[in-house]
């Protein structure tokens, strides 16, 4: 039961990180006036994922204009998810 709940929570966090990463490419492409719903969704995703990504950004090296923290966070979450599922 606990493993299932943690599995769902980790999956939701990974989904939020992916949505944030996708929106970081989509919103700038839309030009000066992106759709307000997209901007609102992006703001929510930033608020949800920033506590996870900010500490990673501090320790990861900068690679040009690319932010590698979402990819590293997802890899860490997958490892945690696999450990939890096998242990519980």
C-alpha positions in Angstrom: 0.0 0.0 0.0 2.7 2.5 1.0 4.8 1.4 -2.0 1.9 2.1 -4.3 1.3 5.6 -2.9 5.0 6.5 -3.2 5.1 5.1 -6.7 2.2 7.3 -7.7 3.7 10.4 -6.1 7.1 9.8 -7.7 5.4 9.3 -11.1 3.4 12.6 -10.6 6.6 14.5 -9.8 8.4 13.1 -12.9 5.4 14.0 -15.0 5.4 17.6 -13.6 9.1 17.8 -14.4 8.6 16.6 -18.0 5.7 19.1 -18.5 7.8 21.9 -17.1 10.7 21.0 -19.5 8.3 20.8 -22.5 6.7 24.1 -21.7 10.1 25.8 -21.3 10.5 25.1 -25.1 6.9 25.7 -26.2 6.1 29.0 -24.4 9.1 31.0 -25.9 8.3 29.6 -29.4 4.8 31.1 -29.1 6.3 34.6 -29.3 5.4 37.7 -27.3 1.9 36.7 -26.4 1.7 33.0 -25.4 -1.7 31.6 -24.5 -2.5 32.6 -20.8 -3.4 29.0 -19.9 0.1 27.8 -21.0 1.7 30.5 -19.0 -0.4 29.6 -15.9 0.4 25.9 -16.3 4.1 26.7 -16.6 3.9 28.8 -13.5 2.3 26.0 -11.5 4.9 23.5 -12.8 7.7 25.8 -11.8 6.3 26.2 -8.3 5.9 22.4 -8.0 9.3 21.4 -9.3 11.6 24.2 -8.3 12.2 22.7 -4.8 13.6 19.6 -6.5 15.4 21.2 -9.3 17.0 24.2 -7.6 19.4 22.2 -5.4 20.5 20.1 -8.4 21.1 23.2 -10.5 23.5 24.4 -7.8 25.7 21.4 -8.0 25.5 20.6 -11.8 27.8 22.3 -14.2 26.3 24.6 -16.8 26.1 23.2 -20.3 25.5 26.2 -22.6 21.9 27.2 -22.5 20.7 23.7 -21.4 19.4 23.0 -18.0 20.4 19.4 -17.1 18.7 19.4 -13.7 15.3 18.0 -15.0 17.0 15.0 -16.6 19.2 14.3 -13.5 16.1 14.7 -11.3 14.1 12.2 -13.3 17.0 9.7 -13.3 17.3 10.0 -9.5 13.6 9.6 -9.1 13.6 6.5 -11.3 16.3 5.0 -9.1 14.4 5.8 -5.9 11.2 4.4 -7.4 12.9 1.1 -8.4 14.5 0.8 -4.9 11.2 1.5 -3.2 9.3 -1.0 -5.3 11.8 -3.7 -4.7 12.1 -3.0 -0.9 8.5 -2.6 0.0 
